[in-house]
Amino acid sequence: MVAAAATEASSLRVRTLSKSFPAGDNAHERRLAIDAVSLSLAAGELVSLLGPSGCGKSTLLRLLAGLEVPDSGELLIGEDPITEPGEERGLVFQDPNLFPWLTVRRNIEAGLVARGVLHEKRDEVDEFMRLVGLEGFGNSYPHHLSGGMAQRVALARALINHPKVLLLDEPLGALDAFTRMRMQDEVLRLWQARGTTMLLVTHDIDEAIYMSDRIVIMTTRPGRIDRVIPVPLDRPRDRSSHDFLQLRGNILELLHFAGSATSD
């Protein structure tokens, strides 16, 4: 965990959270997506959510972002209930969702413009462009950028609002393997530099082990917390070490994929 997390981070708590969605054409029939989920993140912690497709990982992030309303349960950032979107929570999707008609600089400024604080915060744009390694690209447009660079813009756009919690919904899932590993290091560097609490949704077991303080394994739908696994490996982590591979094998067995050649 980041020692200097206190100034830039907040705890996050989920208490007996449930969420359902309409099932088919029958307005009275509901399908449970998340069932009685409880989870706590300490300020400055980096936790991964791992589980099969459709188990409610992304739904949980949308609930924490305030984009969905739970059927029951409680969501807290620090001591404050989460009832709607707020600047203290940033959300980064798998698709960077950049505005194609805006330059890199203007994309990063978009959140400041929406909050009406661009004039006071304009100097921070250069700081965050340096932080994510985009110096010299301020006047470039999204179609000029590689996938990794576009995702850096999305990270800078989220971080410039100084969120206490950053929610990451498979932000590296669309990248090739080499770019993905480089971006994992980039996200870890940003986490260590800013001390922000991070909750990462991923399908990649190696990514979860490489990046996280803890890994939360969810069941098939309706999503429940199956178990929480600490990752007691020193950073930077060696993907080929005995301890790394042993933990990977244990998680594969838990997910009933023992012997599989992939971690997706």
N, C-alpha and C positions, 0 to 999 in steps of 0.2 A: 504494500500500500504506500501511497505517496505521503512522505512525512509532512510536506507543506500544504496539505489539502485543505486546511481549515478555512482559508480566506476565499477559496474559489469553489468550494464544494458544499453539498448538503447531503444529509442522509435521505434515504428513500424507503418508504414502508408500504407494503401491500398487505391488507388484512382481509382474509376470507372473501376474496374477490370472485364474483361469478358474472358471466356475460353470455347471453344467448342472442341468436339472430333468427329471423323468419326462415322457416323451412318450406321451400316450394311455394305454391300458390295459395296455400291455406294461411290466411293472416293470423289465425289463432294457434297455429302450430309453430313451435320454436325449437331450434337446435342449440344445445348447450355447447359453447366453444371453450369456455374456461370455467372450472368448477372449484370453488373454495380455495383459491390460491392465496397463500401467505408467504411473504418474502421480505427481507430487510437488507438494505445496502448501507454500509457505513460511509460517512463522508470521505471522499477520495478513493473509494474502492472501485475496482474494475471487475465486473461480473459478467459472465457469458450465459446466455440461455441456449440450451442445446436440446433438440428433440426432433421427432419426425415431422415431415411437412403436414400442415393442417392441425397442429397440436395447440395453436393459439399463441405462439410466441409473438408474432407481429400484432395480434389483437391486444396482447398485454402492453406492448409499447405504445400503441395508439391510445389505450386507456390512460397510461401514465402521461402521455402528451396532452391529454384533455380533448382528443379528437373523437372519442367515443365515451358514452356514459354507461357505467356498470349497472347490472341488474341489482346487485347487492354487494356489500363490502365497503372497504374504505381505502383511499389512496392518500398518502401524506408525503410532502416534501418538507423535511424538517418537522415542524409541528403544524404546518399549514395544510389543510385539505386541498386536494387537486379536484377542481370542478370545471376547469376550462383551460385552453391553451394559455401559456404564460412565458415571458421572456427568461424566467429562471430555468426553463427546460428547453434544450435544443434537440431537434430530431433530424437525423441524416438517413436517407433512404438508399437502397441499392442503386437506383437511378439518381444521378446528381440533381436532376430537375433544375438545370440552369435556364435562365431566360436567354434564348438564342440571339435576341436582338441587342443584348447588353454586353459590354466588355467584361472581362474578368473583374476589373475594379468595380464597375457598376453592379455586377452580380453580388459581390461581397458587401457593397454598401446597401443592398436592397432592404435588409432588416433594419438598418439604421434609419433609412428613409421612411419605412412603414411606422417606426416608433417616433418619428419627428425629431431625431437627435443627431442627424447627419452633421450639422454645423459644428456641434460641440465635439463629436467623436471622429471627425474626418481624419485627424492625424493618426488614429489607430489603424486605419486601413493599410497603410504601408507596413506597420508593425506586424499585422496578421498575414500580409502577403509574404513577408520575410519568414514568419514563423512556419508557414507551410511550403516554403521554397518556391514561391512564384514571383520573385523579383524579376523585373524585365518583361513580365507577361500582362501587365495591367491593362494594356490597350488591345490585347488579343480577344478574339471572340470564341465562344465555346466550340465552334466547328474546327478551330485551329488546334484544339487541345487533344492530347491522348486521354484514354479513360482514366488513368491514374491522376493526371493533372486536373481533369474535370472534378474528380472526387476530392482533390485538395481544395478546390474552390468551394465546394459544398461544405467541407469541414471548416474552412475559414469563415464562411458566411454564418455558420452556426456558432462558432466560437467567439465571433466579434461581439455578440450580445452578452458575453460573459455568463453563460448558463452555469448554474450550480450542478445541474445534471445533464449529461449528454446521452441521448437515446440513439443507438446505432442499429438500424434494421438491415442487416446484411450489406453494409456499405461497400464491401470488397468483393461481393459475390459474382459480379459480372466481369471481373478483371482476369487476365491470364495469370498462370501460376507464379511467374517470376515477379510481375508487377504487384500481385497480391501480397507476396512476402515482403517486398519493399514497403508497401503501404501499411502492412501490419507494424513494421518498425516505425513508420511515420506516425501512426496513431498512438503508439506507445510513447514516442518522444513528446507528442503534444500533451498526452495525459500526464506525463512526468513534469512537463514545463508548466502546465496550467493547474494541475491538481484537481481537475474536474471529476466528479463521480460519473462513471460510465457504465451503462448497461448495454451489452452487445448481443444481438440476435445473430446466430450463425448456424449453418449446417455442417461446418467443417470442424472435426474433432481436433485436428492439429492446431488450427487457429485458436480454438478455445483454450487449449493447454498453453500455447505459446504466449497468449496475451493476458490471461485472467488470474485474479486472486482466488476466485472460486468459480466453479461451473455448476449451474443449476440444470438438472436433467428433468425434462417434462415428459409426461405420458402421451400416448395417442389421445385424440379427441374423445371426450372433452378433456382439455389440458389440465393436468394437476401436477404438483411438484412431486416427482418420484424420489429424488434425493439431491443433496447439495454436496459437491466434492471439493474440498480445499486443494489448491495447487501449491505445494510447499517447495517449489523449485526456485532457485536463485535466478535473478535476471542479470545479464541477458541469458536467455535459455537456449540450450543446445538441442535441436530437434532430433539429433541422432544419439543422444545420451541414453543410458540404460533406464534411468528414472523416467525420462520423457516417454520412451517407448513402452515401458511397463504400464504407466498411467494410461496411455493410449489404448493398450490392449485391454485393460480393465474396463474402460468406458465402452469400447466396442462390444465387449461381452454383455455389459449392462444394456446396451441398445440392441442386443441380439444380432449383431453383425460380425461376430467373431469369424476371422478368416477372410473377411472381405478385403479386396485390394484397394478400396477407396474409403474416404471418410465422409463422403456426402450422402 
